[in-house]
Amino acid sequence: MNTSKTHVISCRVDDEMMATLDRIAEAHERSRAWIVHKLLTEAAREELGLIEDIEEGIADADAGRVISHEELTARLEALFPDRADSKAA
C-alpha cells in the first residue's frame, strides 16, 4: 500500500507542449500524467542539484577556499596541454 501523500498541481501548456507530452507518453506506453511526473521529478532533481552546487561554491568562497584566475588557468593548461598549445597558435 502506498501511504505517501500526493498532491495535484496544474500547469498551462501550449498546443505544441501538449503534443510533445502526448508523443512521449505514446512512445513509452504510459499516461500523460505519468510522463509529466517523471519529467518534473527529473527536472526538479537536476535544478536542486544545481542550487546545492551553487550554495557549496558560495560557502567555499565565504570560507576563503578559492584560487585565482591565473592559478585555475595554469591548472587547466597542465591538465590539457594540447588545448593550451592550440590556443597559443
N, C-alpha and C positions, 0 to 999 in steps of 0.2 A: 504494500500500500504506500502510495506517495503522500507523505504528510507535509511536504513543503508547501508553504503558502505561495500562491501565484497571483499576479496582478494583470489586469488587462490595460493596455495603453493603446492610444490611437495615433495615427500619423497620416497626414495628407501626402499623396504622391501623384505625380502626373501620369498620363497615359503610357508614356514610354517606360517609366519605372514599373508600373503595374504589369506591362507586357514582359519586361525583363524578369520580374519575380515569377510570373506565370511560366515563363520558358524554363527557368531554373527548376521550379517545382516539378514541372512535367519531366524534365530530364532525370531528376532524382526520384521520380515517382513518389513524391511527398506532397503534403498540403502547402499552400502558400504560407499559412501560419507557421508551419514547421521551418520553412526556409527563412522567413523573416526572423524567427527566434534564433536560428543557427547563425545567420549573418550578423544580427545585432550582438549576440554573445561574442563572436569573434572580433568584431569591431570594438566593442567595449573593452575586451581584454587587451587588445592592441593599444588603444588610447590610454588605458590605465597604466600599462607598461611604460608608455612614453612619458606620462606625467611623473611616474615614480623615478624614471631615469633622470628627468629634469630636476626633480627635488633632490636626488642624490648629488647631482652636479652642483646645485646651489649650495648644499651642505658642505661639499668638498671645498668650494670656493670660499665660503664663510669661514671654514677651518684653516684656510691658507694652503690647502693641498692643490696647488696649481703649478703649472710650468709656463714659461714664456713662449711666445710665438716662435722665437728663434730656436728654442730647445725642441719644441714639437717638430718644426721643420727638419732639424738635424736628425731626430729620431726616425721620422718618416723616410728621409733620404737614406739612412742606414738600412732600413727595412726593405726599401725598394730602390736599390741603386740604379737599375735600368731606367726608371722613371726620371730620376734626377739627371741622368746623362742626356736623355732626350729633351728635357726642359732647357738645359743649357745650350743646346744646339740651335 
